[in-house]
């Protein structure tokens, strides 16, 4: 993975993580509001079974996307490590100005 692709991938990943955090916070807030309303006598509950089902499907979707992205990132790191190891065997330097490159 070249440097520009790595930067783009990290930006996409960071944006996705921020969006996932916002969504999970919103779901958490809705569930807390629902529990508080349920504890109040005669309180109107903001969540019914259909809304809860939708929220849970949304959480499942976020979990799937994060899991897929994590697997992709892991694969990218493993491929980069394999390329670096192959280059070291050939006597090339692939990690120019990093701490790892200086230690090799």
Secondary structure, DSSP 4 states (H G I P E B T S, - for coil): --HHHHHHHHHHHHHHHHHHHHHHHHHHHHHHHHHHHHHSTT---S--HHHHHHHHHHHHHHHHHHHHHHHHHHHHHHHHHHHHHHHHHHT----TTSHHHHH-
